[in-house]
Amino acid sequence: MAQYSRVEVASAMKETGMVPLFFHSDVALGKKVLKACYDGGARLLEFTSRGDFAHEIFSELNKYAIAALPGMMMGVGSITDAGAASTYMLLGANFVVTPVLREDIAIACNRRKVLWSPGCGSLTEIAKAEELGCEIVKLFPGDVYGPKFVKGVKGPQPWTSIMPTGGVSPDEENLKGWFDAGVTCVGMGSKLISKEILTNKDFDGLETKVRATLALINKVRK
């Protein structure tokens, strides 16, 4: 079961302002990526569930996080049905992120009091997600909607918490645009954990990049 409550996870998302996204079939490499993100200051990581036996990889990474990285909250993304969500929650997923809004996933997560963040693309979907108990809505794909969409949503619904994924990069102009618009946090995948970093196994570079990105987020939020 989850090591952290949905309140704790939502608080960590708001406090740090960033959720790194990552998938790789190599468990050993995954552990090094996880530790680099942790040492750089990240306290959440979304494992994007892709391919056969991905849940087995997640299981090993989450066991490692529990044993060696105190305070690290492992969650899972790219979940498209309640069965998959339940499988990952049995493996200790602390949060579940989905590309679409599905009520069956909401029910499964809410029963276990696990934070879930559905991908939404309209104010109607966002309102429905919040009615189903969502704390932080995923805006996906973020590059299609952009910061102006977030600002538009926050007008009539200032209570809404939004996490864009896609279209977010670790540079000051991009981050300032999102946070000025009112996002709670951002999800960042290949722009943060790049193919180049993985190919070169530049884990020191990743740690530095994560630390610098979190510092930028802190700067633009002030």
N, C-alpha and C positions, 0 to 999 in steps of 0.2 A: 504494500500500500504506500501511498504518498508519504514522504517524510515531512512535508510542509503543507500547511493549510492554504486554501485559496486566498485568504486574506494576506498571509505572509508572502505568497507569490506575487499578488497584485502590488503589494507594498514594495517588493524588490524591483518590479518592473518600473514603478513610478520613481523610485529612488535612483536607480542606476540609469534609467532612460534608454537602455539598449538590450535587445535579445539577439545574440549571435545565432545564426542558423547553419547547420552543418550535417553532411552525410558522407560517409566513406565506408566501404566494405571491410577495410583493414582495421581491426580492433586496436592493435598496437599504435597505429598512427592516430586513431581517434582519441586514445588516451592522452597522447602528447598534445593534440589540438585542444582538448578539454583543459589540460593543465596550463597551457599557454594562455588561454582565455581567462582562466581563474587567476593566474599570477598577474595578468594585466588588469584585473579588477572586476571582470564580469562575474556575476553571481547567478546567471541563468544561461542555459543553452538549449536551443530547440533542435532536437535530432529529427531531421526530415525523413520520415519513413518511406523509403523507396527500394523496391526490389524484394525478391524472395529472402526470407530469413532475416529481414531487417530487425525484427523484434529481438532476435538473439544477440545482435550487435548492441542494440540499446541496452539489453540486460547487463552485458558485461561493462559497458560504459557507466551505467548507473551504479552498479556495485562498486566500481572504482571511485566514483564521485563520493559515495557514502563513506567509503573507507578512508580515502586520502584527501578529499577536498571539502572540509567542513563549511557548510553554508552554501554549497553549490547546488542549484536547483535544476535538475534535468527534466525537460519536458519533451513532448513529441509533436511533430507537425505533419502535414499532408495526410491527415486522417479523414476518411470519407464515409465511415459508417460506425455504428455503435459497437459492433463486434470488435473492430480494430481498436477502438478507444478503450474498451474493457480489457483487451489483451495487454495493452501497454500500461493500464492502471494496475493490473495484477503484477506487473514488473516494476512498479514503483514510480510511474510517471507522475510528476508533480503538477503538470499542466498539459492540456491538450489543445492544439491549434489545428483548425480545419480550413480548407480553401473555400468552403461553402457553408451556408447556414442550414443545419439539419437538426430537427427537434429530437430525433432519437439519440444523437450524441449529447445534446443538452441534458436529457433525462438521465443517461448513463453517468455523466460526470457529476451532475447535481446530487445524485443518490449517494455518491462517494465524497461529496464536498470537495471536488477537484476543480480548479479553475479551468474553464474552457474559453477559447477565443475564436469565434467563427469568422470566416471571410465574408465581408459584406460589401455591397457596391451601391446601396441606395439608402436614403433616410428611412424608408419603410422597413428594409431588412435590419437596419441598426436598431430601430424601435422594437422590432419583433425579438431580436436577440436579447435586448435588455429586459423585455417582458419574460423571457425564458431564464433570466438570472445571470446574464453575461455581465462581467465587471469591465473588461477591456475588449473592445471590438477590434478585429483585424481588418484593416482596409487593404483589399487585394483585388487586382494588382495596383500597387500604390502609384506606379509611374503613369498609369492610365488616368487616374483621378487627380493626383497632385495636391499640394497644400491648399489651393483655393477651395477644393471640395471639403476639406477638413474645416476650414474657416466657415464655410457655408453651413455645415452641420452644427457647429458650435453656437451659431446664432440662435436658432430656436431650441437647441438642446445643449446648454452649457455644461450639463452634468455628464455628458457622454465622454468616455475615455477611449481614445483611438490609438492603435498601433499600426502604422503603415508598413507593409512588407513589399519589396519590389520598388525600384526607383529611389532607394535610399543609399547614399554613398558616404564614406568617412571624410568628407571635406566640409569646411565651415559654412560655405554658402548653401549647400544642400541641407545640412542639418539645421541651420538657422531658419531656412524657409519652412521646414516642417514644424519646428518647435514654436516659431512665431505664430504659426497657424493654430497651434493649440494641441498638438499631439501629446500623449502621455509618455510614450516611448516609441522606439523604432525597432523593426526587425531587419537584420542585415546579414546577407549570406555571402555570395561570391565576391562582393565588393570589399568585404572584410577578410574573409578566409578564402583567398584567391587560389586558383589552380597553380599559379607560380609558387606560392608559399608551400602548397602541398607537394608539388613536384620536387622542389628544392629542400623540403623538410626544414624550412626556415622557421622553427618554432620560437626562437628568440625574436625574430622579426615580427611574428604574429603577436607575441606578448607586447612588444613595443607599440604595435599598431592599435591593439585593443586599448591599451592605456591612453594613448594619444586621442583616440576617438572618444573615450569616456570623458577626458578632460575638455574636449571641444564641446561635447554635449552640456557639460556643466557650465561652460563659458557662455554658450548661446542662450541657455535657460535663464542666466542671470541678467 
